[in-house]
């Protein structure tokens, strides 16, 4: 059966359901990582297949549960989001992501080495760098794979504050595991076995 989903512009849409239901696969389709065997993704009425994949990806920011960080300085990890970004833009994005404080505390600041896969940073710090990267991109569409689910309460508070600013007024599709995330969504799709079995608001 086909999966039919609507993601309203400028609002938060949540995907919920059991593990293996197709939530992360739906995000992968939007990122062009999975090709459809049938059907089509419509972007503002235009089939995704007719659009330039690089241009689509430039309009999208993805914040996963486990952010991808490379061995090297904070600066270069942030610039994965926007290679031409100035240091001023990096600091602005860090402020927006509530991550400027810990980066300023590093002896080398933006030049601090994060270690292999970010091993020298805490989970909350890694996620705030991922959020800062998303702020740099100023995306049209934000894809979130519940980026706070693996964090402790203190780290989650900082990341949630940054997420709140990033989501404001932006089209957002979030794979949700937590009740608070679902309650705040304008639209909720329940996925099971690769199909959407229910859609509506939290109240519905």
Secondary structure, 3 states (H helix, E strand, C coil): CCCCCCCCCCCEEEEECCCCCCHHHHHHHHCCCCCCCCCCCEECCEEHHHCCHHHHHHCEEEECCCCCCCCCEHHHHHCCCCCCCCHHHHHHHHHHCCCHHHHHHCCCHHHCECCHHHCCCCHHHHHHHHHHHHHHHCCCEEEEECCCCCCCHHHHHHHHHHHHHHHCCCEEEEECCCHHHHHHCCEEEEEECCEEEEEECCCC
